[in-house]
Amino acid sequence: MAPKAFSSEVDAGLRQENASSQSWLIVADDLTGAADCAIAFGRRGRAAAVTWGEMTDASGYQLPVLAYDAASRGLWAGAAAARHADVLARLCEGGRILFKKIDSTLRGQPAAETAAALAHLKSRSGPAFGVFAPAFPATGRTTIDGRILVKGRPLE
């Protein structure tokens, strides 16, 4: 099944209705990231589970939101990409929208993991796209003009 996306031509009410009926797979590089995303969905009324470790598939999790800790934060780029490719092959079932969670200060291997996620989507459904948004404004982490800022100061 092709990944789902919302068209800008659809009115906001229908888009909201569709969003609440969708199933999501969140893949994060650490447990905190997986839990943060699951909590955000939960605050919007979506039942969610956070999991980690060995899973052969997601069939036991029929909740609208499944957040998985790939435990790849400390891996080198090639190993992180391979871990994500393996996780996606097992857990990214048709009908689930993929949310690839990255660290807002780009810790870990976000480029390699995002490339693996896009390659997985392309292999299953053809063209794929992603929105790469390293920011968490509530904690003072923003991206302005392509520069990551932490409490208004450049990260680099």
DODO-570382 format. One record per residue (C-alpha): residue in three letters; y, z, x. Coordinates in nm, 4 decimals. Layout:
REM DODO-570382
{res: ala | py: Y | pz: Z | px: X}
...
//
This chain:
REM DODO-570382
{res: met | py: 0.0000 | pz: 0.0000 | px: 0.0000}
{res: ala | py: 0.3455 | pz: -0.0871 | px: 0.1294}
{res: pro | py: 0.5809 | pz: 0.1970 | px: 0.2190}
{res: lys | py: 0.8200 | pz: 0.2720 | px: -0.0597}
{res: ala | py: 1.1952 | pz: 0.2412 | px: -0.0301}
{res: phe | py: 1.4762 | pz: 0.2697 | px: -0.2792}
{res: ser | py: 1.6909 | pz: -0.0330 | px: -0.3514}
{res: ser | py: 2.0663 | pz: 0.0024 | px: -0.3565}
{res: glu | py: 2.0558 | pz: -0.2017 | px: -0.6762}
{res: val | py: 1.8724 | pz: 0.0735 | px: -0.8657}
{res: asp | py: 2.0937 | pz: 0.3188 | px: -1.0486}
{res: ala | py: 2.1108 | pz: 0.6754 | px: -0.9180}
{res: gly | py: 1.9288 | pz: 0.8253 | px: -1.2180}
{res: leu | py: 1.6217 | pz: 0.6062 | px: -1.1750}
{res: arg | py: 1.6305 | pz: 0.6632 | px: -0.7990}
{res: gln | py: 1.6317 | pz: 1.0410 | px: -0.8580}
{res: glu | py: 1.3445 | pz: 1.0133 | px: -1.1060}
{res: asn | py: 1.1370 | pz: 0.8043 | px: -0.8634}
{res: ala | py: 1.2096 | pz: 1.0397 | px: -0.5731}
{res: ser | py: 1.0764 | pz: 1.3370 | px: -0.7665}
{res: ser | py: 0.7479 | pz: 1.1588 | px: -0.8450}
{res: gln | py: 0.6776 | pz: 1.0380 | px: -0.4902}
{res: ser | py: 0.4319 | pz: 1.1883 | px: -0.2436}
{res: trp | py: 0.5531 | pz: 1.2532 | px: 0.1092}
{res: leu | py: 0.3903 | pz: 1.3031 | px: 0.4495}
{res: ile | py: 0.6127 | pz: 1.4820 | px: 0.6999}
{res: val | py: 0.5018 | pz: 1.4605 | px: 1.0624}
{res: ala | py: 0.6843 | pz: 1.6883 | px: 1.3044}
{res: asp | py: 0.6378 | pz: 1.7616 | px: 1.6731}
{res: asp | py: 0.6285 | pz: 2.1386 | px: 1.6178}
{res: leu | py: 0.5546 | pz: 2.3944 | px: 1.3477}
{res: thr | py: 0.9183 | pz: 2.4930 | px: 1.2966}
{res: gly | py: 1.0167 | pz: 2.1330 | px: 1.2232}
{res: ala | py: 0.7291 | pz: 2.0854 | px: 0.9793}
{res: ala | py: 0.8140 | pz: 2.4097 | px: 0.7998}
{res: asp | py: 1.1896 | pz: 2.3368 | px: 0.7881}
{res: cys | py: 1.1262 | pz: 2.0067 | px: 0.6133}
{res: ala | py: 0.8716 | pz: 2.1511 | px: 0.3711}
{res: ile | py: 1.1157 | pz: 2.4288 | px: 0.2792}
{res: ala | py: 1.3894 | pz: 2.1714 | px: 0.2126}
{res: phe | py: 1.1620 | pz: 1.9889 | px: -0.0313}
{res: gly | py: 1.0561 | pz: 2.3210 | px: -0.1843}
{res: arg | py: 1.4180 | pz: 2.4167 | px: -0.2491}
{res: arg | py: 1.4445 | pz: 2.0991 | px: -0.4516}
{res: gly | py: 1.1479 | pz: 2.1936 | px: -0.6675}
{res: arg | py: 0.8741 | pz: 2.0036 | px: -0.4842}
{res: ala | py: 0.5467 | pz: 2.1819 | px: -0.4091}
{res: ala | py: 0.4680 | pz: 2.1555 | px: -0.0375}
{res: ala | py: 0.2090 | pz: 2.2634 | px: 0.2169}
{res: val | py: 0.2505 | pz: 2.3027 | px: 0.5924}
{res: thr | py: -0.0573 | pz: 2.2457 | px: 0.8046}
{res: trp | py: -0.1642 | pz: 2.1964 | px: 1.1649}
{res: gly | py: -0.4779 | pz: 2.1620 | px: 1.3737}
{res: glu | py: -0.7785 | pz: 1.9461 | px: 1.2977}
{res: met | py: -0.7655 | pz: 1.7497 | px: 0.9739}
{res: thr | py: -0.9814 | pz: 1.4472 | px: 0.9045}
{res: asp | py: -0.7733 | pz: 1.3356 | px: 0.6075}
{res: ala | py: -0.5202 | pz: 1.4584 | px: 0.3524}
{res: ser | py: -0.7508 | pz: 1.4412 | px: 0.0491}
{res: gly | py: -0.7599 | pz: 1.8190 | px: 0.0145}
{res: tyr | py: -0.3824 | pz: 1.8296 | px: -0.0235}
{res: gln | py: -0.2812 | pz: 1.6805 | px: -0.3551}
{res: leu | py: 0.0645 | pz: 1.8386 | px: -0.3429}
{res: pro | py: 0.3679 | pz: 1.6085 | px: -0.3501}
{res: val | py: 0.4657 | pz: 1.7100 | px: 0.0057}
{res: leu | py: 0.2364 | pz: 1.7582 | px: 0.3034}
{res: ala | py: 0.4069 | pz: 1.8644 | px: 0.6279}
{res: tyr | py: 0.1961 | pz: 1.8413 | px: 0.9444}
{res: asp | py: 0.2640 | pz: 1.9873 | px: 1.2894}
{res: ala | py: 0.1408 | pz: 1.7302 | px: 1.5410}
{res: ala | py: 0.1988 | pz: 1.9820 | px: 1.8240}
{res: ser | py: 0.3386 | pz: 1.7109 | px: 2.0490}
{res: arg | py: 0.6688 | pz: 1.8670 | px: 2.1635}
{res: gly | py: 0.5385 | pz: 1.9464 | px: 2.5135}
{res: leu | py: 0.3460 | pz: 1.6235 | px: 2.5698}
{res: trp | py: 0.4581 | pz: 1.3326 | px: 2.7860}
{res: ala | py: 0.5677 | pz: 1.0170 | px: 2.5982}
{res: gly | py: 0.2373 | pz: 0.8286 | px: 2.6034}
{res: ala | py: 0.0358 | pz: 1.1291 | px: 2.4891}
{res: ala | py: 0.2892 | pz: 1.2139 | px: 2.2151}
{res: ala | py: 0.2765 | pz: 0.8561 | px: 2.0845}
{res: ala | py: -0.1047 | pz: 0.8583 | px: 2.0901}
{res: arg | py: -0.1122 | pz: 1.1917 | px: 1.9056}
{res: his | py: 0.1189 | pz: 1.0570 | px: 1.6355}
{res: ala | py: -0.0794 | pz: 0.7347 | px: 1.6019}
{res: asp | py: -0.3971 | pz: 0.9396 | px: 1.5552}
{res: val | py: -0.2358 | pz: 1.1763 | px: 1.3012}
{res: leu | py: -0.0936 | pz: 0.8862 | px: 1.1011}
{res: ala | py: -0.4257 | pz: 0.7010 | px: 1.0985}
{res: arg | py: -0.5884 | pz: 1.0099 | px: 0.9442}
{res: leu | py: -0.3167 | pz: 1.1441 | px: 0.7151}
{res: cys | py: -0.0806 | pz: 0.8636 | px: 0.6126}
{res: glu | py: -0.2511 | pz: 0.7644 | px: 0.2891}
{res: gly | py: -0.1316 | pz: 0.4805 | px: 0.0719}
{res: gly | py: 0.1333 | pz: 0.5957 | px: -0.1697}
{res: arg | py: 0.2813 | pz: 0.8638 | px: 0.0591}
{res: ile | py: 0.6250 | pz: 0.8053 | px: 0.2050}
{res: leu | py: 0.6387 | pz: 0.8909 | px: 0.5745}
{res: phe | py: 0.9110 | pz: 1.1280 | px: 0.6960}
{res: lys | py: 0.8983 | pz: 1.1426 | px: 1.0785}
{res: lys | py: 1.0810 | pz: 1.4644 | px: 1.1656}
{res: ile | py: 1.2564 | pz: 1.4715 | px: 1.5041}
{res: asp | py: 1.4369 | pz: 1.7521 | px: 1.6831}
{res: ser | py: 1.8132 | pz: 1.7398 | px: 1.6239}
{res: thr | py: 1.8793 | pz: 1.7769 | px: 1.9973}
{res: leu | py: 1.6123 | pz: 1.5200 | px: 2.0884}
{res: arg | py: 1.3715 | pz: 1.7636 | px: 2.2533}
{res: gly | py: 1.0174 | pz: 1.6338 | px: 2.2894}
{res: gln | py: 0.9441 | pz: 1.2614 | px: 2.2748}
{res: pro | py: 1.1297 | pz: 1.1338 | px: 1.9652}
{res: ala | py: 1.1526 | pz: 0.7711 | px: 2.0834}
{res: ala | py: 0.7802 | pz: 0.7402 | px: 2.1606}
{res: glu | py: 0.6803 | pz: 0.9209 | px: 1.8407}
{res: thr | py: 0.9139 | pz: 0.7138 | px: 1.6238}
{res: ala | py: 0.7867 | pz: 0.3917 | px: 1.7840}
{res: ala | py: 0.4283 | pz: 0.5013 | px: 1.7074}
{res: ala | py: 0.5246 | pz: 0.5763 | px: 1.3464}
{res: leu | py: 0.6900 | pz: 0.2356 | px: 1.3006}
{res: ala | py: 0.3919 | pz: 0.0601 | px: 1.4633}
{res: his | py: 0.1598 | pz: 0.2400 | px: 1.2225}
{res: leu | py: 0.3655 | pz: 0.1378 | px: 0.9196}
{res: lys | py: 0.3874 | pz: -0.2228 | px: 1.0401}
{res: ser | py: 0.0111 | pz: -0.2392 | px: 1.0923}
{res: arg | py: -0.0498 | pz: -0.1290 | px: 0.7335}
{res: ser | py: 0.2215 | pz: -0.3065 | px: 0.5417}
{res: gly | py: 0.4149 | pz: -0.5534 | px: 0.7559}
{res: pro | py: 0.7866 | pz: -0.5009 | px: 0.8116}
{res: ala | py: 0.8987 | pz: -0.1390 | px: 0.8426}
{res: phe | py: 1.2242 | pz: 0.0358 | px: 0.9133}
{res: gly | py: 1.3421 | pz: 0.3838 | px: 0.9938}
{res: val | py: 1.6605 | pz: 0.5841 | px: 0.9892}
{res: phe | py: 1.7046 | pz: 0.7736 | px: 1.3154}
{res: ala | py: 1.9391 | pz: 1.0639 | px: 1.2468}
{res: pro | py: 1.9463 | pz: 1.3414 | px: 1.5065}
{res: ala | py: 2.1619 | pz: 1.6034 | px: 1.3350}
{res: phe | py: 2.1471 | pz: 1.9385 | px: 1.1574}
{res: pro | py: 2.5062 | pz: 2.0059 | px: 1.0475}
{res: ala | py: 2.4286 | pz: 2.3509 | px: 0.9010}
{res: thr | py: 2.3532 | pz: 2.4718 | px: 1.2553}
{res: gly | py: 2.6422 | pz: 2.2881 | px: 1.4219}
{res: arg | py: 2.4327 | pz: 1.9937 | px: 1.5428}
{res: thr | py: 2.5985 | pz: 1.6621 | px: 1.4644}
{res: thr | py: 2.6022 | pz: 1.3047 | px: 1.5898}
{res: ile | py: 2.9410 | pz: 1.1343 | px: 1.6089}
{res: asp | py: 2.9980 | pz: 0.7891 | px: 1.7591}
{res: gly | py: 2.6451 | pz: 0.7945 | px: 1.9001}
{res: arg | py: 2.6928 | pz: 1.1271 | px: 2.0813}
{res: ile | py: 2.4997 | pz: 1.4404 | px: 1.9924}
{res: leu | py: 2.7229 | pz: 1.7446 | px: 1.9619}
{res: val | py: 2.6177 | pz: 2.1088 | px: 1.9442}
{res: lys | py: 2.8952 | pz: 2.3185 | px: 1.7880}
{res: gly | py: 3.1430 | pz: 2.0426 | px: 1.8738}
{res: arg | py: 3.0441 | pz: 2.0136 | px: 2.2416}
{res: pro | py: 2.8535 | pz: 1.7146 | px: 2.3845}
{res: leu | py: 2.4850 | pz: 1.7835 | px: 2.4414}
{res: glu | py: 2.4659 | pz: 1.5878 | px: 2.7667}
//
